[in-house]
Amino acid sequence: LGLSEVVLMDNDNDILKFLQELKETGVYLSLENFGTNHAPIGYLGRHPLDEMKIDRSFVLGCDTRKDAGRLIKAIIAMARSLNLHIVAEGVETAGQYQFLNANGVNIMRGYLFSKPVPAAELQQLLVVPWHFMSQLQRMALIANLKTYPEA
């Protein structure tokens, strides 16, 4: 269940109790678009979240601008300290993928992998197991060439 920061900013104990009950029934709780509503980060520890989705606006430039890269690293460290899974949204370039992967983000979404597609088309893409693997192998090769330019 994707939750916006706005829902979590509400200091209502009934909402917190409801989220706890959902969690106890096995509902996976994801914080959507982290950081876009300028909510205080103190609420993160009070809520029974499983996952934090890093908004695309933070991913842009993470591989080319030091300030953006440092911010992403801080978000990752905070999420890890709260035992949250991390999803990066809006990954569009191989550089962004490599930066996020090198910093421990294993789940990414964005146009680098696919444009949004209807469910039937996605099913067809997933039937071919190597469809996305070729993209990942190509990016790994590029990363190796940058790491070991004489290879």
C-alpha positions in Angstrom: 0.0 0.0 0.0 1.6 3.3 -1.1 1.3 6.1 1.4 2.0 9.8 0.8 3.9 11.8 3.3 0.8 13.9 3.8 -0.9 10.9 5.4 2.0 10.3 7.7 2.4 13.9 8.7 -1.0 13.8 10.3 -0.3 13.3 14.0 -3.5 11.4 14.5 -3.2 8.4 16.7 -6.1 6.7 14.9 -4.1 6.8 11.6 -1.1 5.3 13.3 -3.2 2.6 14.9 -4.9 1.8 11.6 -1.5 1.5 9.9 -0.2 -0.8 12.7 -3.3 -3.0 12.2 -2.7 -3.1 8.4 0.9 -4.1 9.0 -0.2 -6.9 11.4 -2.4 -8.4 8.7 0.6 -8.5 6.4 0.1 -5.4 4.3 3.4 -4.0 2.9 3.6 -0.3 3.5 5.5 1.9 1.2 6.2 5.6 1.6 5.8 7.2 -1.8 7.8 10.2 -3.2 9.9 10.6 -0.1 11.0 14.2 0.4 8.6 16.0 -1.9 6.2 17.4 0.7 8.9 18.8 3.1 7.5 16.8 6.0 9.6 16.5 9.2 11.6 13.3 9.1 10.7 12.5 12.7 7.5 10.8 11.6 9.4 8.1 9.8 10.4 6.2 13.0 6.8 6.3 14.4 5.2 4.5 11.4 5.4 0.8 10.6 6.8 1.3 7.1 8.5 -1.4 5.0 9.8 0.7 2.1 10.8 4.2 1.1 10.5 5.4 -2.5 13.1 8.1 -3.4 11.4 10.6 -5.6 12.6 11.2 -9.2 13.5 14.8 -8.3 16.3 13.5 -6.1 17.5 10.9 -8.6 18.1 13.5 -11.3 21.7 14.5 -11.3 22.7 12.1 -8.6 25.5 10.8 -10.9 26.7 14.2 -12.2 26.2 16.7 -9.3 28.0 16.2 -6.0 25.2 17.9 -4.0 22.5 15.5 -5.5 24.8 12.5 -4.9 25.4 13.4 -1.3 21.6 13.9 -0.7 20.8 10.5 -2.2 23.5 8.9 0.0 22.0 10.5 3.1 18.5 9.3 2.2 19.8 5.8 1.6 21.7 5.8 5.0 18.5 7.1 6.8 16.3 4.4 5.1 18.8 1.7 6.1 19.0 2.8 9.7 15.2 2.5 9.8 15.4 -1.0 8.2 13.4 0.2 5.1 13.8 -1.2 1.7 14.7 1.4 -0.9 13.2 2.1 -4.3 14.6 4.7 -6.6 12.1 6.2 -9.0 12.7 8.0 -12.3 15.9 6.3 -13.2 16.6 7.4 -16.8 20.3 7.1 -17.5 23.0 4.4 -17.1 24.9 6.8 -14.9 22.0 7.1 -12.5 21.6 3.3 -12.4 25.4 2.9 -11.7 25.4 5.5 -9.0 22.4 4.0 -7.2 23.5 0.5 -7.6 27.0 1.3 -6.3 25.3 2.9 -3.2 23.2 -0.2 -2.5 19.9 0.6 -4.2 18.7 -2.7 -5.7 15.2 -1.7 -6.8 14.8 1.0 -9.5 12.0 2.2 -11.7 12.1 4.5 -14.7 12.4 5.0 -18.4 15.8 3.4 -18.5 14.1 0.1 -18.1 10.8 0.7 -19.9 8.2 3.3 -20.6 4.9 2.7 -18.7 3.1 -0.2 -20.5 -0.3 -1.8 -20.1 -0.4 -5.0 -18.0 -0.7 -7.3 -21.1 2.4 -5.8 -22.6 4.3 -6.1 -19.3 3.3 -9.7 -19.2 4.9 -10.3 -22.6 8.1 -8.5 -21.5 8.4 -10.7 -18.4 7.8 -13.9 -20.3 11.2 -13.4 -22.0 13.6 -13.6 -19.0 16.5 -12.0 -20.7 14.6 -8.9 -21.9 15.8 -6.7 -19.0 19.0 -8.8 -18.4 20.6 -7.5 -21.6 20.2 -3.9 -20.4 21.7 -4.7 -17.0 24.6 -6.6 -18.6 25.3 -3.7 -21.0 25.3 -1.2 -18.1 27.6 -3.5 -16.0 30.0 -3.7 -19.0 30.0 0.1 -19.3 30.7 0.4 -15.6 33.6 -2.0 -15.8 35.1 -0.1 -18.7 34.9 3.1 -16.7 36.5 1.4 -13.7 39.2 -0.4 -15.7 39.7 1.8 -18.8 42.7 -0.3 -20.0 40.5 -3.4 -20.2 
